[in-house]
Structures are given as C-alpha cells and as structure tokens.
Amino acid sequence: MSVVQKQSMFCSLKSVVLLSLAFAGVGYGQTNWESATPSLNTVTYGNNHFVAVGSGGVIMSSSDGKVWTKQNSGTMTTLKSVIYGNNQFTTVGDSGRILTSTDGVTWTKRTSGISNTLNSVAWGYSLFVAVGDSGKIVTSADGVLWTKRSSGTTNPINSVTYGNSKFVAVARFLSGAMYSQLLSSANGTTWSNTSSGTTITFNSVTYGKGLFVAAGQNGAIFSSPDYSTWTQQSSGTTNILNSVTYADNRFVAVGLGGTIITSLNGTLWTKETSVATNSLTSVVYADSMLVAVGDVGTILIYSDSTWAKVNGGATNKGLDFITNGNHQLVAVGESGTIISSVDGTTWELKNSGSTENLFSVAYGNGLFIASVNGSTGSSPFCLESSDGTSWTSKRISNTERISFIVFANNRFVATGGAGAWTSPDGETWTKTSSTYPGGTSLAYGAGLYASAGSQIATSPDCSTWTKRSLGVQSLLWAVTYADSQFVAVGDTGAIVTSTDGITWTKRTSGTLNTLWFVGYGGHLFVAGGVSGTILTSPDGSTWTKRYSGTTSDLFSMVFDNNQFCAVGANGMILTSPVDIPVEIFHHNHANSSSNFNIKTTSGRITAIMPDANSHTKLKVRLLNVAGKQIRSVIVKANNGILNIPVDGISTGVYLLEITDEKNIKISSNISLTR
C-alpha cells in the first residue's frame, strides 16, 4: 500500500483533545497524584540511613534524621512496614506488595504470592516474616523468594516481632470473638496461636529487656516475660497507641494526637511532651537519636532530651478550599486554619486570628478574601489579606451570614442563605439580591453566573435568579466554567454540563461517591470528593477514574504553575503535575512544509516534523470522506519522524489530522492505494 499526498495542509485552532482508542494509557492530560504531605507508617534504620515508608508508595530516606529525600518506589501502593535485615531494607504493604533495597534509594518489586494487605515485617532467625490481613503469613530467607505459611487464623494480623528466640505476632480483635489472638513461632514456619485474654486490639508488639510488650487501643499496654502470661500496665493515656519499640535502653510507644510514652522497664510508663498533634505511627532509635514518624508527613527527632519537628504538614485540620494568587497557593479550613505555599509542596501555617471554620477563599484585585462559615452576631463575616500572611476581619453584612466567596467577571461575589453581594475591590459591597436561591459554589461564563446547590440557578447580574432544570435529583456541591462550558458535580457522582447555563446535560461519572469539587487546567477537567475519588475528563462528557493514593475526602482543587493541587480532610494535600504543552505547528507557519511533510512508506504513513522531539505527544486521526473517524491514536515522534500504521485500512481518500500539545491542528488529504 502506498501513500501519496494530494493537497496542502491547513491549520485550525479548534481544540481536539481525545484519548487514544488504540493505545490505552497514552494521552493528553493524564495525571499521577502524589501527596505533598504523605502519611508515614513505619521507620527503620540500616546501612547508615533512616528509611520511612507510607501512603501512596512513598519512601523517604535520611542519613541524619533531619534532612529527608523522597525516593522512587516504583509503586503507588501504600506501604505499611519496613525493616532492615540481611544487609537490605524490606518493605511490605497493600495488595501483598513487597519491595527490597540495599541502599534505601533503588527499590525492586518482589512477588509475595498473595493479594492481601501485609501489615508488618520482621527479621530474625535468618528469616524475613511478613504478616497481614486474613491471617496471611509469608516468609523469605533473602527477601526475594517468598513462601506462604499457615497461621491457623483468619483474623487480620497487625504486627510481628522477633525476640527471645521466637517470632511473636498480634492479631486484631473481631466482633463476635471472645478475645483477640496472639501467635508465636520458633522458626517462622510453624505457628501456634492462643488467646490474649482481652478484647483489646493490639496494634504493635516488640521485645526488649526480657519482655514482650504490646500496645493498642485506648492506650493499652500489656507485657509478658514468656509470651504465655500477659499483664496490663498503666500507660497514663487513653489515646490509641499505634506502635511500640525497644530503643535506647527503654520502651517507646507512640500514637494518636502525637502521644509519646516511655518506660525503662515496660511496667512504669511516663507521658512525654510532644511537639506533634498529628497521629504518630512508628519510632526507631539510631545514631544517638530517636526518630518518630506519622500522619501528614510528620517526622520528629529526640536528641539532647528534647523532641523537635523536622518535617510534616503545616496542619492536620481539614482543608475546605484552595485558591491561587499573588504567586502562591492559599488553603483554608477548620478552626480558622490558613496555610500557604509557593510550590504546593512546602506549606506554612498562618495566623488567621479566628477559630471559626473557613469555608472558601478567593483572590482578585490584589486581595485574598475568606468566608467564615457559620458566623453570627458580632463575629466577623470574612477575613482579608493582601499577602496571604497577615489577615484582618471584614464585614460584608452587619447581620447576615456569608458562606461562599468567589472572584468572577472581574468582581467579588459573596453568597449566603439570605442573599448575594458584589464588590469590585473587596472593600465596598453592594447587596444585589435578597432572594438568592442558595448554593455552595458559583461560577461565571457565557454571560451568566451559575450557582450550584439543591438546584442550578443562573443570573446575568447576581440580582435576578432563574432556576434551571437538570434531570438529576442529587445535591450539587461545585460548579466551574472552562473550555466554553459549565460543569457541575455533586452527590452520588452526579455530573451535569451546559454550554449556555440554561440547558443542562447529565453525564456518566462512573462513581456513586459524592464529588465535592470540579476544576480545569492543562486541557483537563478534574473532579474529586469522598474517599480520595479523582475523575478526569478532556471534554466534560467522558470521565475516567484516577488513582489518588489516598482514602481521605478531598474538598477543593486549583490548577497553578502547571500542576493540580487538591486539599481535603486532616490536612491532606495532593499534587499532580502536567506536561507543559509543546507547540510544534506554529500558527504563522501552519502551511509551511517545514512543519509537516508526508512520505510514502509501505504499510504506514510517515510524517516528518523537524520541530517534534521524542517527548512530544501527538494526536493523530484518520477520517474518511464522510467525516467518520477510521483510526485515532496518540503517539510520540521519534527524532522528528511520526510513523502511523495503516494496515487493515481500505484503499481510498482520507483526511489525516495531527494535533500537537497546544491543540494546534494540521491536516492533509491523502490517498491510500495498493
């Protein structure tokens, strides 16, 4: 089959952003999400390095416990535990994931043979032992080849340790059982289990000073010299204890709310002064210091009799809304929380001067304005700042509550249950409506303001509002306008779109989870919500589920500096960078042969484009004379040469379209002949 070029190229600025039908997984706007403040589940020490693992496959390492570097784990699967033994690090996690590394930097995936979550791993008796859900136990002498073992229980096993010439594991208490279970093995191969004598779930077990010590719910501490007889000790706390270890000639247990307790003998416990409020999950001793890790990236070190925070999220409070302006990101949330960042990764906590929940924040005309949710009486109704750091209270109304603020159509718009207000500068406000239909989000486009709530209502001026028919019964939580259309999302995965704000079309989201936000950037709509749900769409119509790496609720998102940044419950912050589009088809040279040249090649179309490189993704479509799409692929040029297979396509005249990453399209009529 030969290819002969028949007509010259032409250029169109019409956006064509479609995913590949032929090669799944390659396309414009696909996103990988990672937490800016990943929860860390376990920390260990070996080969002169601390290594911590956690949610979304995060692995961090440090030579001194103070400066930490994120490593490439090669997985987005949450990692639950890590140990150093046999001259290597071994980490285990969800879906039976196991990784090994000799240096804590380069990691290799291993096959565990199971799909259950592995919660803990220990080294002893020249053997790695990993335990997990449904009573699963796997062992390995080298961390590479793993063998399943019978535990004698189907209860989830939370933790395993090695001491006094035996492995000891603790299993979760399940409803209907009389007591939680304990397991032991002399060789890691043959296991026996016994009752703990308590209904308390143990989260962790360790060995030191001739004692096994287990820690768990409600601040429970139990100790045993022989594994057979266990005695409950007074811990001095009722907070959940997530981990206990023996380090620096003492036992150390950490848990909820930054709890740290220590004991020299496993019997008498002392509560330490902690500098963390986030949950702590693990602690290790090495290099003359204790290192503790926990939620939202928290890392503490204990040196010279003092605990200090060296890493972690700016807050563990829920973050309800995020915006960008003045070369920074600003997020607001529970209890007057305000944090800011210039890159989406490093965040600083600001003093808002308020303890009330902040529901939304907007930026315009050099000013940030945050709404104070639930304000009544003499309380301020909003906070304002010119720099995102210093905040002062500001009244929009003397008597009425403001729930949402947005900057749209070159002015601020504030809404509440009693009306709508507008301001060109954030200082002088005018009440434009006393009959605002209510809503939790507002967007402007196509000459209309659209409010999302129990319904969609639109207004040309924020004064007179008209209710619109949607075809869905779900409560809508967010609306945006981008790419010449409105997109609104809400309960039970509801998504509706409209090009004019008047006629709305129901879309299929593929989820029943509540969607709290929707936004646009990088030629992509992104919606998200309950349990870390993330959906993306190139056109607002077709939506694809994405892996977020978290189960935390996500409440708001913004696109800034070529990356998405989403915020949510417990201080969760996720980022997802996008490729910067490459323009290879220049507007003013669209018909130039330097942009595009077709050559005849047997069995394929070869397009030569000198400006394209191996990183340039190109959307290619082949259409027949009736305009029907025959083939659609997204490929990368190789040294400026794009090869498009045409095997299986009949002879005839076709239109070849190639679109670059700036959505600039060139086309050519071609004739396929034998």
N, C-alpha and C positions, 0 to 999 in steps of 0.2 A: 504494500500500500504506500503510495506516495502522497506528499503534501505540497500543494502549490499555492502560494499567496496570490490572491486575486485583487484585493482592494487595499487602500491605505488605511492607517489607523486613525481612530478618533478618540477624543477624551471626554469623559463625563465626570462631574463632581458628585453625582448621585451616590449615596452610601450603599455599599453592598457588603454586609457583614454576615456571612453564613458559615456554619461549621462544616467541616469536611464530611461528605457522605461516604467517602471511600476509605479514608484512613482515620479511624476513631482515635481520639487523644491528641490530635494535632489541630490547632485552630487559633483564631484570634481570641484574645480576651480570656483565655483560660487562666484560672487563678489557683495558687497554692497559698494556703493560710498558715501563719505561724503566730504563736503567742509572743507578744512583746514582754509579757510577764508570766512565763510558763511555770506551772506548779511543779515543784521538785519533790520527788517521792522518797529518794534514798541517796545517801552519800557514803563513799568509801575512800580508802587511801591505799596506794600502792605505786611502786616504781617512781617514787618521789613526786607523785601527783595526787591531788584530790580529784575525784570524779563524781558528779551528781547526775542523776537521770530523772526524767519526769514526763509530763503530759506532752502529747503530740510528738513523741520520739525525741524530745530534747535531751542532749547530752552536753554538759558543761564540765570543763576541767580547769584546774589551777595548780600552779607549783607552790604557791604560798598561802592559799586560802583567802586571799584578799582580791586579787585580780583574776577574773574568770573569763574563759573564752568558750563560746559556743562551737561545738564540733558537729560535723555532718554525720548523722547516724545512719542515713540512708533509709529511714522509715518514718512514717507519721504515726505509728502505733505507740500508744502510751507505754512507757517503761516503768515498772513497779519497783524493781530492786536491782542492786548491783553489788558485786563482791570482788575482791582481789584474791586470787589464789593460783597456784601452779604457774606463777610468773605471767598472769594475764588477768584482765578485767573481764567479767562475765555479767551481762545484764539480761533480765527477763521481763516480760510484760504481757499485755493483752494478746489474745489470739495465739497464745503459745510462742510468741516472739522471743528469740534468743539471739544476742549479738555478743561477739568477743573482740577483744583488742589487747595488744601487748603494750601499747603506749597511751591509751585513752584518747587517741586522736583518730586513728584509722580503724574503722569497725567493719566486721564481717558478719553477715547473717548466717545463722545455723538453723538446722531443721530439728525441731523438738519432737515431731511426730504427733503432736496434739494441737487442738484449736482452742482449748480452754485458756483463760487468763492464768498466768503464772504470777503469784503474788510475792514470792520471796525466794532467794537463793543463798545457799551457804556452802562453805568449803571446809572439808575435814576428812580424815581417814583417806587422804589422797583421792577425794571424790567431790565433784560438784553435785549438790542436791537441790532441785528446784521444786517448789510445791505451789498448788493453785486451787482454782475452783473445781467443784465436783470431786474433791478428794484426789486430784491428779498429782502424781509424783514422777519426775523424770530425773535420771542420774547420768553423769558422764565423768570419765577419768581425765579427759582432755578438753572439755568444753565444745568439742566438735561433733562427736557421735553421742547421741542421747538415747537412753533406754527407758521405756515405761516401767513403772513399778506399781504393785498393788498396795494401796494404803489401808484397805479394809473399811473405808468410809467414803460416803459421797458428799459429806459436808465440805464447804469451802475451807481450805487450809490457808491461814493468814500469814504464818511466819515459821521459819525454821532456823535452828542454830546448832552448833556443834560444841560440845563440852563434856568433860568427864568421860571421855571415850564413847560418846554416843550422840546421835542426832536426836533432837527433840523438836517437835512441831506442835503448834496450837491451832485448833480448828474453831470456826465460827459457831456460836450457838444458834440453832434454828428453832423457830416456833414449833412446838409440839414435842421437842426433845426434852428429856429430863435435865440433862446437864450438857455443857459444852465438852468437847473432846480434846484429849492430849494424845500425841503419837510419839513413838520412840523407835530407834533402830540402832543396832551396834555397828552395822556395816552400810547402811543406806539402801540396802537391797530388800531385806525382810523387815516388815513393820508390824508393830502391835499398837493397839490403841486402848485407852482407858478413859474413864470419866474424870473430869476435873473436880467434880463435887460442887460446882457452882454453875449458875445460868449466865454468868458474865462472859461476854465475848472477849477473848484475849486478842489484841492486835499485834503483839510482838513478844518475843522471848529471847533471852540472852543468857550467857553463863559467865560467872566470874567469882573469885574468892570462894570456890567450893559451893556456889549456889546457882541454881537456875532461878531466874526472875522473869515473871510475865507481867505485862501491863495491858490495860484495855479500857473498857467502858467505865464511865463515872469515876475516873481517877483510880481504878482498881489496880493494886499491886499485890501479887502473890509471889511467895518464894518457897523453894524446896531444895534440900541438900541432896536428894536422891531421885527426884522425878516422881516418886511414889506418893509422898506426903506433902501437901501444899498448905501454906499458912498465909492468910490475908494480912497485909500490913497497912498501916495508916499512911496514906500518901500526902495528906494535907490539901488535896484538891478533889473537886468533883468533875473537873474537865476531862474529856476523853483523852487518853494517852495513846498516841499513835505508834511510838517506838521507844524501846529501852535498849541500852547497850552498856557494856562494861568498858570503861576507858579511863586512863589516868588514875588507876587505883581506886575507882569509885564507879557506882552505877549512875547513869544519867538517863532520865526519861523526859520526853517532850510530847507536847500535844496541842489541843485546841486553845485558841486565843493566845498563842505564844508561850504556853505553860512550859516551865523548865523546873524539874525537881531532881535532887541529887541525894545519894546515900553512900556512906563509906562501908556499910555492912549489909545492905539490902533489906534492913529492918527499919531503921530510923531514917526518915526522909525529910528533906528541907526544901522549901519552895524558894527558888532563886528569883532575883529581879531580872525580868526580861525586857529587852528593847523592842520586842516584836508584838504585834497584835494579831498577825496572821497565824493560822494553824502551822505548827512545826511538825515535820513528818519523820525526821531522821537526824542522828548525830553520830559523829565519829571523832576519835582522838588521834592526832599525829602531829609530828613536827612541833611539839610543845604547845599545842593549842587544840581546843575543841571547835569543831565546825558543825553547825546545825543548819538544816535546810527546811523549806516549807512552801506553803502556798504563795501564789503570785511572785515566784522567783526569789523568795526571801532566803538570804544567806546571812548567818550570824557567826561570829568568831568569839571565842572566850580565851583571852590572854591577859596576863597580869591582873587576874582576879576581876576582870570586867568584860561584860558582854557588849559587843559592838555590831552594828548592822553594816554589812559591806555591799549588799545587793538586795534588790527586791522592788516590787511595785510601789508606787507612791501611795497607794491606798488599797484597802480590802473592802471598801464601801462600794455599793452598787453604783454604776455609772449609767445615767439615763440618756444622755445626749452629748454629741460631739459636733464641733464646727471648726472651721479654719479661717484664719485672718491674721493680718499683721505678721506674716511669715511664721506662724505657729499653729498648733492644734490646741484647742481648749475643750475639755470634757467636764461635765458637771453631774452631780448625782445626790445620793443620800446624805442627810445630815449636813448640808451646806458644803459638800465636797467639791472642790475645783482643782483640777490638775492641768498642767500644760506641758507641751513638748515641741521641739523644733524638728524632730525627725520621726516621731511615732514610736521610738524605741526607749529613749530615756525621758522619764517623766518627773515633774516636780509638783509637790503639793503646795497649793496656795491658801492663804488665809482669806476666807470669804466673809468672815465676820458674822456668819449666820449658821445656825444649827438645823434650819429647816431644809426639807428636801428641795432640790433644784430640778425642775422638770425639763427645761430646754434652755438652749443658749444660741444666740445669733450674732453675726458680725456684719457691720455695714458702716460706711462713712466714718471709719476710724474708731469704731466703738463696739465692744462686746456688751451684750445685754442678756442676762439670765433671768428666767422666770422662777419665782419662789412658789412652789406648789403648796396649796392649802393655806396661804396667808389670809389672815382675817384681822379685824380690829386695827391695832396700832402697828402691826408687823409690816415690814417693807414688802412691796409687791414685786420688786425686781432688784437685781444688782447690776451695776455697770462698771466697766473698766476700759481704759484706753490702751492698756498694755497687756492685759491678761494676768497681771500680777496684783495690782492694787485695786480693790473692789469697794464700792460705796453703794449704799441703799438708795433706791429711786422709786418714787411713786408714779404710777401711771394713772391710777384712780384712787381717790381717797376712801372709797367704800367697797370696791368690788375686787374680786379675786382674778388674777391673771394666771392662766395655765400654760399658754404656749406663745412663743415669740419667734418670728421669722423675719428675715430681710429679703423682700421680694419686690420686684418692679421699682427699684430704687427708693424704697422706703421700708421702715419697720412696720410690721403688723402684729399687734398683740390681741389675743383672743381669750375669752373666758366664758363661763356659763351665762354671764349677763350681757355680753356684747362684744364688739370689736373696736379697736383703737388703732390709729395710724400716726406715724411720725416720720418726717423727712430726715431727722437728725438724732433721734433718740432722746431728745430733751423736751420738745414741745409736742404734746399728744392731743389728738382730737378723737372723740368718740364718734364713730361713723355709723354704728348700728346698735340698737337696743334689742334687736331680735335675732342675734346670731344663733344659728341652729345648733351650735355646739360641735366640738370636734377636737381631735388630739393632734392634728397635723394640717399644714396649709402649704400650698404651692401656687405659683403663678405661671401662666403660659396661655398662648392663643387668645390673649386679651381678657382672660378670666382668672380670678382667684378661685381655687378649688379647695374645699375643706373636707377632710375625711373624719368620719366618726360612725355613728349608727347609720349614717347615710352619706352620700356625696351632695354637697350644696355648692353652688357657684355664684360668683358676683363679679361684675365688672369694676366695682369701686369699693368693695367691703361694706357697702351700705345696704343694698337690696340683695337678698339671697334667694336663690331658686333651688329647690330640691330636685335631684335627678334620679331617674330610675336606673337601677344597677343590674337587676337579675340575680342578685345574691342576698342572702339574709344575714351574712356574717358582719360583725362589727369590724370596721376598718380602722387601722391604727396609724397608717402613714401614707403619704402621697408625695410624689415628686413629678417634675416636668422636665423632660430632656428628650433629645432626638425627635422633636416635633410631636410629642405625645405626653399625656398624663399616664402614670402608673400608680395604682393604689393597692395596698396589701392589708391583710387583717387576719381575723380568727379563722381556724380550720384551713389554713393555707390559701385563703381567698386572694385572688389577684384579678383586678379589672383594669382595663386600659381605655383611653379615649384620645382621639386626635383633636377634638374641639371642646372637651369638657362637658358636652351635652349628651352625646350618645356614647354609652359605655359597653364594653365587651368583656364577658367573663373569660378568663384564661385558665388553663390547667397547670397547676403548680407542681403536682406530683407529691405533695405532702399535706397532711392534716394538721401539722403543727402551726401554732399561731405565729404569724410574721409581724414583727414589731417595727421593722424599718424597710425602706427601699431607697436606693440612691443610684447615681450614674457616674461613670468615669471610664476612661480608656475604651470607649466604644462598647460599654457593657453596663447593663442594669444588674444590680446586686440587691437581693432581698435577704433578710435574716430574721431570726427570732428564737423561739423556745428550743432549749436543749442543743444550742450551738448550730441550729439549722442555717445553712447558707445555700441560696439558689442564685444562679446567674442566667442572663438572657442577652443575646445580642440585639434583640428586636422588641422585647417586651411581651412577645407572644409565646415563644418556645423557651421553656425553663429547664435547667439542668441542676441536679443536686451536686453540691461540692462538699468535700471533707474539710471540716473546720478544725479538727483536732481537739475540740472541747465539747463538753455537755452543758456548759454554763449558758444561761439565757443571754442572748445578745439583743441590745435595745436600740442602738443607733450606729450609723456609719457615715464617713465622709471620704471623699476622694481628694487627695492632696499630694503634690510633688510625686506624681506617677505611682502612687500606691493607695490602696484602700486601707482604712483604719476603722475597725469596729470596736465598740465598747459594750460592756454588759455587767452581769451580776458579779459581786465580790471582787470588783476591781479588774475584771477580765479585759484585756486589750489584745486584739488580733490585728495583724497587718498582712497585706498581700500585695507585693509589688507587681507591676505590669510592665511588659516590654515597651520601651519607647518606640513608637511607630517610625518606620524608616520610609522616607519618600524617595522613590526611585523614578517615578514617572512625573517629571516636572511639569507644572501647569503650562508654562510658556513654551515648552518644547515637546508637547504631547504628541505631535505628529512627526517628530524627528526620528529618523532611523537609528539615531544614537541611543534612543530609549528602548527600542523594540525591533527585533529582526527575526523573521521565521525562516528556517531552513528545512529542506526535505531530508527526512531520516526514515528508514524503513521501520514501520511498526510504531512510530511515535512522532509527536510534534516536538521540534526543538526550537525554543525561543531563546535568543541571545540578548542579554541585557547587561551591558558593561557596568551599570551602577549598582547592580544587585550583588550581595555577598552571601556567604553560606548561612548567615543568621537571619536573612530576610525571608519572612513568610509571605507567600503569595497565594491569593485565592484565584483558582482557575475554574472557569466554566465553559462548557461546550454546549451550544444550543442549536436546534435545527431551524429551518426556515420559518416554522410556525411559532418560534419562540419557546419551544419546550426544552427544558434542560435535559441533556443527554448524559452529561458527566459533570461532577463537581468534586474537586479535590483541593486541598491546601498543602502546598509543598514548599520546600526551600530550594533556592537556586544554588547550584554548585559552581563556584567560580564564575558567576555571571551567566551560567547556562541552565535553562529550565527544561527538563525533559518530561513530556506529558504522554503517557501511554494511550494509544488509541486502538489497541487490539479489541476485537469484538464489535467495533463500531462500523456500521454500513457505509458504503461509499455515498458521496453526496456533498452538498454545500452546507457549511455550518458557520456559526458565528463563534469565534474564540474570544473570550473576555479574560483579562488578567487584572486583578486589583491588588494594589500594594497596601502597606500597613497604614497609610494616611487616607485610605479609601479613594484613591485616585485610580480610575479605570481606563485601560486602553483596550481597543477591540480591533478585530480584523476578520473579514470574511475569508474563509479558506475552503478549498475543495479537496476532498479525500477521494483519490482514485486508486485503482489497482494497477 
